[in-house]
């Protein structure tokens, strides 16, 4: 998985979303006064944790929310939990699509830069 930069994270997420991400990683968002500082802390924490453990922590918060929404073993509770999970997965898919588009744009930009350099070098 490619490394996300502070600027990319700040551009792709608002402060509230960064706060939720920080909380999911076990950080207190109140400890970070700026959007940049919280983005730095998120990326630092992600780098320090094994990926599997980090993903489990980030998604663990969502699992707890689902459990709260699910009242016992009722059909309505299960339906509510499934709907919440579907919504979560759709949001995650949108984030991934945005990240892919950004990465593709970066690749095109790098190719153009490399071509210009090669032209100047051999030119």
C-alpha positions, 0 to 999 in steps of 0.5 A: 500500500502506498504511503499517504502524505500529510497534505493528501490526508489533509486534503481528503479529510475534514477535521471531524473525519481526522478526529474520528480516524485519530480516535479509532487509532487510540489518539485523543483528537483534542490533543492536536490543535490543528488539522496538520498536527492531527494528520501527522499524528495519524500517519505516525501512528499508522507507521508504527503499528503493523497494518493488520493491527491498525486496520483491526483497531480502525474497524473495531470502533465501527464493530462496537457501533454496530453492536450498539445498534443491534438489539439482541437477536431481533430481525430489526436489530440485524437489519439495522446492523446490516444497513449500517455495515453497507453504509460504512462499506459504501463510504469506504469504497468512495474514499478508496475511489478518490484515493485511486483517482488522486494516485492516477493523477500523480502517476500521470504527472510523474510520467510527464515530468520524467518525459520532460527530464528525459527530453532535456537530458538527451535533447 
